[in-house]
Amino acid sequence: MVNTWVSSHPTLEPAAAPYTCHNARVGLVDPPPNIAYMPSCRRATSLPAYRHSLSLQSPLSIMGQLMSHPIEDKNVECHSHESLTYSIGSMQGYRMSMEDAHCVKIDEHERVGVFGVFDGHGGKECANVVCERLPSMIFKKISALLDDKNVLDANSNEDAKKEENGEKVDGNANNILKDSKLNKLRSSAMDVIRNCFFRVDHELEAYHDAANCGTTAIVATVLAGKYVIVANTGDSRCIMSVNGAAKTLSFDHKPSTMGERVRIENSGGYVVCGRVNEVLALSRAFGDFKFKTPYVDGDTNQIYARNKKYWKNGVVHLPPELLSVSVEPDILVYDLSKLTAPEFMVLACDGIWDCYTNDQLLKAIRSKLAESWNLRHITEYILNECISMASSATGIGFDNMTLVIVALHPTETIDEWYQRMKSP
């Protein structure tokens, strides 16, 4: 049995418009996580990139059409399991349509829990498709990975057989074997998640409705109660509360970041006012296929590949590092076994992060936990606070808003977790 919560909200007619965000790249998780890139290739489309200058527009005009009064109806759900309890909240706000989506999938044994937030732009289609396909694909493949490797049961089975035969169990050797298998599981899971990002983006090309839109993706996978694996494409974000401090589990992908800018310019694109080709305020995203093209000569309109090895059967195949906008995720891993008492993690779109810094959001949640608030009421409170910050001067507080708060309590009940979080 799989517990699943998926949301794609009914909204007003979508108003395709440019968008913006205000976040900056933040620091590394401590200890430094393992970040890996995948050099595999995907098929590139041949749609030309387009230009649309936004440099003289105000923050609100960049956001697109807004309603005079916000839609403050909230979709809030809270579900509790043996080791994980989570609350999901979303609100359309001032935007003409709801382009965010979110998904949670947890298996009945809680070996795998997948949490995802997707912030669409240019329409809701990409966010809805990725929300439907990506978490399900990750969940299915990682569950199969656990079944195939039997990592969780292998050591206990071996020990039981030795004890039945009267053999002595070597605790140190067993721990080394267990750590080795868990490390292999972690590495395999990272590869699976990365491949799922590429595969779903490739599938998006078949959707006509998704041709002119895109979406971010922040996906956190709780693996066997041992690791939190966070994969991020775009500027949605994940943080974890560790001993009362905010640990960053994702990086915002901004065109102005040096590494991103180098890739964009090497692919024939450019960055002006923090936007790819003066349009897109993200350097990585699902969809946005007009930015995932080989270089097109402006005079001859001919496709040009700097290296002939990318030509295969008359089609240009480019690795992600040669695309102006790539779907390739950064993947960070946090080892939960190093924590004596895990606390919680938060996934949210930039509609939340525009209003709160990492530390501010963590302090807001912890302060309400100290006052005996439950996760549902805290989620509603955060959404209300964000909409109250709406300011025409800064442009914040007008975006769609979605956040997921996940309480981590592998060795205690949720009531015991609430009691612990009340302590200073």
Wavefront OBJ file of the C-alpha trace (Angstrom):
o trace
v 0.000 0.000 0.000
v 1.295 3.432 -0.922
v 0.125 6.635 0.722
v -0.057 9.373 -1.880
v -1.038 13.020 -1.820
v -0.966 14.849 -5.145
v -2.345 18.292 -5.793
v -2.931 20.295 -8.935
v -5.400 23.010 -8.100
v -8.364 24.232 -10.156
v -7.712 27.876 -10.980
v -8.859 30.777 -13.070
v -7.823 30.905 -16.718
v -4.011 30.859 -16.895
v -2.264 34.059 -17.891
v 1.043 33.203 -19.530
v 3.525 35.809 -18.370
v 7.171 36.295 -17.469
v 8.070 35.849 -13.830
v 10.723 36.808 -11.357
v 12.308 35.761 -8.111
v 14.543 37.470 -5.599
v 16.597 34.754 -3.931
v 20.359 34.404 -3.793
v 22.512 31.311 -3.628
v 23.144 30.225 -0.075
v 25.807 28.290 1.798
v 26.800 24.638 1.814
v 25.292 22.068 4.100
v 27.549 21.093 6.997
v 29.162 18.600 6.581
v 29.707 19.282 2.834
v 27.392 17.009 0.822
v 28.262 14.931 -2.173
v 27.357 16.877 -5.323
v 27.522 15.015 -8.589
v 26.728 15.786 -12.209
v 25.627 13.437 -14.926
v 27.272 13.855 -18.348
v 24.617 11.931 -20.260
v 22.939 13.479 -23.300
v 19.351 14.210 -24.212
v 17.686 15.217 -27.444
v 17.678 18.972 -28.038
v 14.877 20.744 -29.817
v 15.535 23.218 -32.608
v 13.196 26.025 -31.541
v 14.943 29.408 -31.710
v 15.411 31.420 -28.552
v 13.490 34.655 -28.322
v 14.069 38.050 -26.744
v 11.821 40.207 -24.648
v 13.354 43.083 -22.711
v 12.205 43.437 -19.127
v 14.855 45.809 -17.862
v 12.585 48.853 -17.506
v 9.637 47.072 -15.918
v 8.660 47.179 -12.267
v 8.631 44.051 -10.070
v 4.852 43.795 -10.412
v 4.848 44.063 -14.201
v 7.492 41.366 -14.347
v 5.237 39.134 -12.259
v 2.506 39.353 -14.895
v -1.195 40.096 -14.464
v -2.382 40.287 -10.881
v -5.810 40.417 -9.307
v -6.836 43.424 -7.243
v -7.674 41.135 -4.318
v -5.964 37.842 -3.492
v -7.574 34.420 -3.430
v -6.769 33.489 0.161
v -8.450 30.082 0.159
v -5.853 27.614 1.390
v -5.415 23.949 0.575
v -3.916 22.512 3.757
v -3.455 18.817 4.541
v -1.698 17.134 7.464
v -0.882 13.415 7.602
v 0.968 11.406 10.239
v 2.915 8.157 9.877
v 5.056 6.167 12.268
v 8.294 8.054 11.522
v 7.153 10.959 9.316
v 4.456 13.583 9.790
v 3.897 16.302 7.237
v 1.741 19.309 6.525
v 1.184 20.718 3.022
v -0.192 24.174 2.360
v -0.785 26.171 -0.812
v -2.514 29.398 -1.773
v -3.103 31.089 -5.140
v -2.761 34.617 -3.786
v -2.796 37.554 -6.200
v -1.834 35.577 -9.286
v -4.408 34.991 -12.028
v -3.821 31.233 -11.875
v -2.348 28.610 -9.589
v 0.818 27.306 -11.250
v 2.302 25.483 -8.245
v 1.899 21.756 -7.644
v 3.059 19.336 -4.965
v 3.182 15.614 -4.271
v 3.960 13.224 -1.415
v 4.434 9.449 -1.708
v 5.280 7.197 1.253
v 5.280 3.403 1.246
v 3.549 1.477 4.024
v 6.854 0.442 5.629
v 8.196 4.009 5.339
v 11.355 2.818 3.626
v 10.854 5.494 0.970
v 9.212 8.891 1.312
v 9.207 11.315 -1.620
v 8.195 14.963 -1.144
v 8.050 17.391 -4.071
v 7.176 21.043 -4.746
v 6.930 22.348 -8.320
v 6.684 26.048 -9.202
v 5.418 26.503 -12.755
v 5.799 29.536 -15.002
v 4.173 30.453 -18.305
v 1.269 28.156 -17.459
v 0.435 25.295 -15.106
v 0.885 22.420 -17.565
v 4.568 21.663 -16.943
v 4.202 21.758 -13.168
v 1.213 19.417 -13.285
v 2.898 16.906 -15.613
v 6.164 16.874 -13.650
v 4.246 16.607 -10.361
v 2.390 13.584 -11.711
v 5.373 11.805 -13.277
v 8.566 12.648 -11.369
v 7.770 11.639 -7.758
v 6.029 8.464 -8.935
v 8.996 7.492 -11.088
v 11.507 8.172 -8.299
v 9.363 6.295 -5.778
v 8.957 3.260 -8.017
v 12.617 2.988 -8.995
v 14.027 3.499 -5.504
v 11.544 1.014 -4.047
v 12.731 -1.493 -6.655
v 16.317 -0.656 -5.740
v 15.667 -1.504 -2.103
v 13.903 -4.736 -3.034
v 16.715 -5.816 -5.343
v 19.582 -5.102 -2.983
v 17.824 -6.146 0.245
v 20.095 -3.669 1.983
v 17.973 -3.239 5.060
v 17.546 -6.947 5.803
v 20.811 -8.423 4.549
v 22.852 -7.886 7.712
v 20.170 -9.059 10.148
v 19.592 -12.214 8.065
v 23.317 -12.984 7.981
v 23.586 -12.518 11.752
v 20.576 -14.764 12.374
v 22.093 -17.552 10.278
v 25.408 -17.292 12.143
v 23.677 -17.432 15.514
v 21.678 -20.503 14.431
v 24.929 -22.232 13.469
v 26.557 -21.267 16.754
v 28.943 -18.858 15.057
v 30.129 -15.649 16.685
v 28.823 -12.438 15.190
v 31.527 -9.848 14.532
v 29.852 -6.546 15.364
v 32.594 -4.347 13.911
v 32.785 -6.282 10.649
v 29.012 -6.248 10.405
v 28.909 -2.469 10.856
v 31.529 -1.997 8.145
v 29.531 -4.224 5.791
v 26.339 -2.363 6.631
v 27.948 1.037 6.037
v 29.369 -0.155 2.733
v 25.973 -1.358 1.530
v 24.251 1.823 2.665
v 26.827 3.939 0.859
v 26.254 1.910 -2.290
v 22.504 2.318 -1.855
v 22.914 6.077 -1.467
v 25.043 6.339 -4.594
v 22.626 4.208 -6.612
v 19.665 6.261 -5.395
v 21.375 9.490 -6.476
v 21.889 8.078 -9.973
v 18.266 6.933 -10.126
v 16.941 10.346 -9.099
v 19.182 12.171 -11.563
v 18.110 9.906 -14.416
v 14.451 10.441 -13.515
v 14.876 14.214 -13.908
v 16.287 13.785 -17.416
v 13.697 11.220 -18.428
v 10.683 13.275 -17.300
v 12.025 16.371 -19.062
v 12.394 14.332 -22.240
v 8.795 13.111 -21.869
v 7.610 16.712 -21.513
v 8.546 17.408 -25.130
v 5.630 15.224 -26.231
v 3.085 17.457 -24.459
v 1.856 20.227 -26.725
v 0.486 22.206 -23.776
v 3.938 22.188 -22.164
v 5.801 23.656 -25.146
v 5.910 27.242 -23.886
v 6.098 26.852 -20.131
v 8.387 25.382 -17.509
v 8.674 24.493 -13.850
v 11.129 24.209 -11.009
v 11.388 21.021 -8.952
v 12.562 20.474 -5.406
v 12.300 16.791 -4.439
v 13.363 15.368 -1.079
v 13.591 11.593 -0.727
v 13.801 10.097 2.760
v 15.617 6.824 2.174
v 15.364 3.938 4.633
v 15.287 6.382 7.542
v 19.020 6.887 6.960
v 19.386 9.632 4.371
v 17.586 12.653 3.031
v 18.446 13.036 -0.665
v 17.433 16.420 -2.076
v 17.399 17.035 -5.832
v 16.827 20.575 -7.058
v 16.283 22.218 -10.434
v 15.390 25.907 -10.296
v 14.826 28.204 -7.330
v 12.453 26.297 -5.092
v 14.322 25.363 -1.944
v 14.714 22.854 0.881
v 16.112 23.451 4.365
v 16.429 21.260 7.447
v 16.308 22.219 11.100
v 19.311 20.689 12.877
v 19.816 21.560 16.536
v 17.824 24.728 15.998
v 19.880 25.916 13.010
v 18.918 26.020 9.336
v 20.909 23.661 7.118
v 20.558 24.391 3.420
v 19.825 21.314 1.301
v 19.559 22.998 -2.100
v 21.013 25.829 -4.172
v 19.034 28.344 -6.211
v 19.877 28.155 -9.919
v 20.263 31.765 -11.043
v 21.620 32.944 -14.420
v 23.891 35.455 -12.672
v 25.747 32.748 -10.711
v 29.214 32.406 -12.240
v 29.084 28.707 -13.113
v 25.590 29.017 -14.573
v 26.504 32.118 -16.559
v 29.551 30.423 -18.080
v 27.396 27.529 -19.278
v 24.771 29.890 -20.708
v 27.320 31.957 -22.630
v 29.184 28.873 -23.868
v 25.915 27.594 -25.326
v 25.361 30.777 -27.338
v 23.037 32.480 -24.863
v 23.559 35.581 -22.768
v 22.527 37.040 -19.417
v 21.034 40.522 -19.018
v 19.366 41.810 -15.838
v 19.787 38.363 -14.281
v 17.820 36.642 -17.058
v 18.719 34.138 -19.753
v 18.402 35.984 -23.088
v 16.683 38.767 -21.094
v 13.687 36.477 -20.473
v 14.093 33.596 -18.045
v 15.066 34.265 -14.415
v 16.132 30.620 -13.965
v 19.174 28.849 -15.336
v 17.734 25.350 -14.793
v 14.170 24.141 -15.223
v 11.905 21.471 -16.631
v 10.399 22.463 -19.971
v 11.407 25.867 -21.418
v 12.552 24.010 -24.529
v 13.185 27.170 -26.503
v 16.269 27.571 -24.306
v 17.405 23.961 -24.725
v 18.628 24.276 -28.285
v 21.880 23.945 -30.159
v 23.448 27.185 -31.342
v 21.527 28.733 -34.265
v 23.394 31.033 -36.667
v 21.480 34.319 -36.861
v 22.293 34.917 -40.556
v 21.757 31.476 -42.050
v 19.330 30.149 -39.414
v 21.343 26.920 -39.565
v 22.003 24.712 -36.573
v 25.648 24.824 -35.624
v 27.389 22.426 -33.252
v 30.880 23.405 -32.182
v 31.883 19.759 -31.965
v 30.881 17.215 -34.618
v 30.674 14.447 -32.037
v 27.278 15.849 -31.037
v 25.848 15.073 -34.486
v 24.194 11.650 -34.612
v 22.008 10.555 -37.530
v 21.332 14.144 -38.526
v 20.169 15.168 -35.045
v 22.108 17.281 -32.573
v 22.438 15.690 -29.125
v 23.874 18.015 -26.513
v 24.963 17.161 -22.967
v 23.276 19.299 -20.287
v 26.363 21.410 -19.661
v 26.027 22.824 -23.203
v 22.403 23.972 -22.851
v 21.466 27.526 -21.902
v 18.820 26.115 -19.564
v 19.380 22.616 -18.213
v 17.149 20.273 -16.246
v 20.171 18.688 -14.538
v 19.605 18.728 -10.761
v 22.043 19.443 -7.982
v 21.787 16.560 -5.531
v 22.685 16.926 -1.852
v 22.645 14.132 0.715
v 22.191 14.522 4.450
v 22.998 11.594 6.745
v 20.243 11.376 9.361
v 22.155 8.776 11.358
v 24.546 11.521 12.484
v 21.699 13.294 14.259
v 20.724 12.194 17.749
v 17.316 13.837 17.356
v 16.174 14.887 13.848
v 13.801 17.842 13.809
v 12.083 18.839 10.546
v 12.643 19.924 6.978
v 10.814 22.450 4.802
v 10.299 22.463 1.031
v 8.819 25.594 -0.538
v 8.526 27.585 -3.751
v 9.977 31.065 -4.175
v 6.637 32.618 -3.230
v 7.607 31.643 0.329
v 11.352 32.288 0.057
v 10.765 35.775 -1.334
v 9.178 36.614 2.019
v 11.428 34.644 4.370
v 15.120 33.904 4.545
v 16.100 30.383 5.582
v 16.763 31.449 9.173
v 13.613 33.567 9.413
v 11.359 30.736 8.284
v 12.992 28.233 10.603
v 12.661 30.606 13.570
v 9.012 31.299 12.722
v 8.205 27.574 12.690
v 10.165 26.798 15.845
v 8.596 29.703 17.740
v 5.110 28.383 16.988
v 6.116 24.826 17.922
v 7.314 26.229 21.253
v 3.806 27.668 21.709
v 2.276 24.184 21.170
v 0.983 24.893 17.660
v 0.546 21.870 15.388
v 1.937 21.653 11.853
v -1.388 22.400 10.164
v -1.845 25.680 12.042
v 1.795 26.636 11.495
v 1.408 26.071 7.756
v -1.678 28.290 7.650
v 0.157 30.928 9.676
v 3.117 31.030 7.272
v 0.812 31.421 4.270
v -1.064 34.253 5.987
v 2.174 36.001 6.887
v 3.445 35.794 3.307
v 0.286 37.263 1.789
v 0.343 40.054 4.392
v 3.820 41.065 3.171
v 2.529 41.945 -0.313
v 4.226 45.182 -1.360
v 4.093 46.950 -4.713
v 7.490 48.480 -3.938
v 9.317 45.154 -3.672
v 7.010 42.816 -5.592
v 7.104 40.176 -2.854
v 3.977 38.551 -1.489
v 2.118 38.429 -4.822
v 3.240 35.003 -6.075
v 1.624 31.579 -5.684
v 2.682 30.015 -2.391
v 3.341 26.371 -1.520
v 5.244 24.795 1.363
v 5.666 21.364 2.916
v 6.805 20.906 6.524
v 8.038 17.385 7.341
v 8.531 16.327 10.961
v 11.209 13.637 11.331
v 10.575 11.331 14.304
v 12.052 7.880 13.491
v 12.447 6.843 17.154
v 9.496 8.597 18.780
v 5.796 9.244 18.331
v 4.547 12.497 16.856
v 3.283 13.533 20.317
v 6.761 12.972 21.753
v 8.221 14.977 18.850
v 5.869 17.893 19.562
v 6.852 17.772 23.222
v 10.556 17.779 22.349
v 10.141 20.710 19.949
v 8.514 22.753 22.732
v 11.757 22.646 24.687
v 14.078 25.661 24.246
l 1 2 3 4 5 6 7 8 9 10 11 12 13 14 15 16 17 18 19 20 21 22 23 24 25 26 27 28 29 30 31 32 33 34 35 36 37 38 39 40 41 42 43 44 45 46 47 48 49 50 51 52 53 54 55 56 57 58 59 60 61 62 63 64 65 66 67 68 69 70 71 72 73 74 75 76 77 78 79 80 81 82 83 84 85 86 87 88 89 90 91 92 93 94 95 96 97 98 99 100 101 102 103 104 105 106 107 108 109 110 111 112 113 114 115 116 117 118 119 120 121 122 123 124 125 126 127 128 129 130 131 132 133 134 135 136 137 138 139 140 141 142 143 144 145 146 147 148 149 150 151 152 153 154 155 156 157 158 159 160 161 162 163 164 165 166 167 168 169 170 171 172 173 174 175 176 177 178 179 180 181 182 183 184 185 186 187 188 189 190 191 192 193 194 195 196 197 198 199 200 201 202 203 204 205 206 207 208 209 210 211 212 213 214 215 216 217 218 219 220 221 222 223 224 225 226 227 228 229 230 231 232 233 234 235 236 237 238 239 240 241 242 243 244 245 246 247 248 249 250 251 252 253 254 255 256 257 258 259 260 261 262 263 264 265 266 267 268 269 270 271 272 273 274 275 276 277 278 279 280 281 282 283 284 285 286 287 288 289 290 291 292 293 294 295 296 297 298 299 300 301 302 303 304 305 306 307 308 309 310 311 312 313 314 315 316 317 318 319 320 321 322 323 324 325 326 327 328 329 330 331 332 333 334 335 336 337 338 339 340 341 342 343 344 345 346 347 348 349 350 351 352 353 354 355 356 357 358 359 360 361 362 363 364 365 366 367 368 369 370 371 372 373 374 375 376 377 378 379 380 381 382 383 384 385 386 387 388 389 390 391 392 393 394 395 396 397 398 399 400 401 402 403 404 405 406 407 408 409 410 411 412 413 414 415 416 417 418 419 420 421 422 423 424
